[in-house]
Amino acid sequence: MPEKRAYRFVVIFEVEPGHPAYDDPEWAADAAWGALTNEYGLLSSYTDIVEIDANQPL
């Protein structure tokens, strides 16, 4: 039987003022985690949420 594999990727998102994630980026991280875990059955986690320069192109 093949061994498990693990992958890591970065998600970058823009947030407008007034959105729940504007002052709480963990809100969006939880949404991404929930989709992978609950919708797709993939054990996942997140860490190291960092704000980046919104003026830089995505």
Backbone as CSV, one residue per row, in Angstrom:
resi,resn,N_x,N_y,N_z,CA_x,CA_y,CA_z,C_x,C_y,C_z
1,MET,0.844,-1.184,0.000,0.000,0.000,0.000,0.893,1.252,0.000
2,PRO,0.603,2.227,-0.845,1.408,3.445,-0.894,1.347,4.213,0.422
3,GLU,2.427,4.916,0.718,2.476,5.746,1.917,1.692,7.040,1.700
4,LYS,1.293,7.669,2.804,0.603,8.956,2.720,1.535,10.001,2.143
5,ARG,0.956,11.039,1.585,1.699,12.201,1.101,1.168,13.436,1.807
6,ALA,1.995,14.443,1.948,1.585,15.724,2.515,2.031,16.833,1.568
7,TYR,1.210,17.862,1.449,1.507,18.987,0.574,1.307,20.286,1.347
8,ARG,1.999,21.308,0.919,1.826,22.643,1.501,1.686,23.644,0.366
9,PHE,0.779,24.596,0.521,0.640,25.674,-0.455,0.237,26.947,0.276
10,VAL,0.372,28.057,-0.397,0.069,29.364,0.169,-1.222,29.884,-0.458
11,VAL,-2.086,30.429,0.359,-3.302,31.080,-0.110,-3.181,32.560,0.234
12,ILE,-3.353,33.421,-0.751,-3.333,34.860,-0.545,-4.725,35.377,-0.875
13,PHE,-5.286,36.194,0.021,-6.612,36.738,-0.226,-6.643,38.210,0.141
14,GLU,-7.448,38.968,-0.589,-7.656,40.386,-0.304,-8.952,40.539,0.473
15,VAL,-8.951,41.472,1.413,-10.118,41.684,2.264,-10.479,43.162,2.280
16,GLU,-11.708,43.463,1.979,-12.211,44.836,2.020,-12.629,45.182,3.446
17,PRO,-12.511,46.466,3.833,-13.021,46.880,5.139,-14.491,46.487,5.286
18,GLY,-14.861,46.083,6.481,-16.234,45.664,6.737,-16.435,44.165,6.662
19,HIS,-15.530,43.442,6.008,-15.622,41.987,5.944,-15.143,41.408,7.270
20,PRO,-15.737,40.309,7.744,-15.307,39.721,9.022,-13.815,39.381,9.077
21,ALA,-13.215,39.062,7.951,-11.796,38.690,7.941,-10.862,39.898,7.967
22,TYR,-11.415,41.111,7.835,-10.563,42.305,7.773,-9.715,42.451,9.033
23,ASP,-10.321,42.294,10.173,-9.591,42.366,11.441,-9.344,40.995,12.054
24,ASP,-9.785,39.947,11.390,-9.639,38.591,11.917,-9.272,37.637,10.775
25,PRO,-8.005,37.648,10.335,-7.629,36.793,9.213,-7.821,35.303,9.497
26,GLU,-7.883,34.942,10.775,-8.133,33.543,11.107,-9.518,33.109,10.640
27,TRP,-10.430,34.049,10.485,-11.767,33.764,9.962,-11.642,33.109,8.585
28,ALA,-10.816,33.701,7.713,-10.628,33.148,6.367,-9.839,31.842,6.411
29,ALA,-8.842,31.775,7.275,-8.065,30.532,7.404,-8.963,29.391,7.863
30,ASP,-9.862,29.678,8.801,-10.815,28.654,9.250,-11.729,28.207,8.113
31,ALA,-12.130,29.154,7.263,-12.994,28.806,6.128,-12.266,27.869,5.168
32,ALA,-11.004,28.172,4.869,-10.220,27.304,3.983,-9.996,25.941,4.627
33,TRP,-9.653,25.941,5.902,-9.455,24.680,6.624,-10.740,23.856,6.610
34,GLY,-11.871,24.526,6.876,-13.150,23.821,6.916,-13.516,23.206,5.577
35,ALA,-13.243,23.918,4.492,-13.546,23.367,3.169,-12.718,22.118,2.900
36,LEU,-11.421,22.193,3.165,-10.560,21.029,2.914,-10.935,19.853,3.821
37,THR,-11.182,20.133,5.081,-11.438,19.075,6.048,-12.847,18.517,5.940
38,ASN,-13.843,19.398,5.947,-15.227,18.936,6.011,-15.833,18.618,4.652
39,GLU,-15.486,19.377,3.636,-16.058,19.151,2.316,-15.301,18.102,1.509
40,TYR,-13.969,18.081,1.668,-13.147,17.203,0.841,-12.493,16.068,1.621
41,GLY,-12.666,16.019,2.934,-12.145,14.928,3.744,-10.630,14.881,3.836
42,LEU,-9.976,16.038,3.700,-8.517,16.100,3.774,-8.097,16.670,5.120
43,LEU,-7.350,15.904,5.883,-6.814,16.384,7.147,-5.901,17.558,6.845
44,SER,-6.162,18.711,7.442,-5.382,19.901,7.117,-5.184,20.749,8.366
45,SER,-4.276,21.692,8.258,-4.029,22.640,9.342,-3.498,23.930,8.730
46,TYR,-3.433,24.978,9.543,-2.836,26.232,9.093,-2.047,26.836,10.243
47,THR,-1.106,27.673,9.878,-0.261,28.333,10.869,0.368,29.573,10.253
48,ASP,0.944,30.403,11.069,1.739,31.543,10.621,0.986,32.480,9.681
49,ILE,-0.153,32.991,10.118,-0.904,33.979,9.338,-0.129,35.287,9.363
50,VAL,0.160,35.834,8.195,0.983,37.027,8.070,0.289,38.036,7.161
51,GLU,0.239,39.295,7.593,-0.279,40.342,6.721,0.811,40.751,5.734
52,ILE,0.443,40.927,4.468,1.393,41.341,3.441,0.944,42.677,2.856
53,ASP,1.781,43.293,2.082,1.494,44.585,1.463,0.383,44.434,0.433
54,ALA,-0.759,45.038,0.688,-1.903,44.940,-0.213,-1.683,45.671,-1.524
55,ASN,-0.650,46.513,-1.589,-0.359,47.243,-2.825,0.486,46.436,-3.803
56,GLN,0.981,45.307,-3.370,1.761,44.434,-4.257,0.781,43.563,-5.050
57,PRO,1.074,43.302,-6.288,0.167,42.446,-7.078,0.128,41.038,-6.520
58,LEU,-1.074,40.448,-6.605,-1.220,39.063,-6.175,-0.619,38.196,-7.234
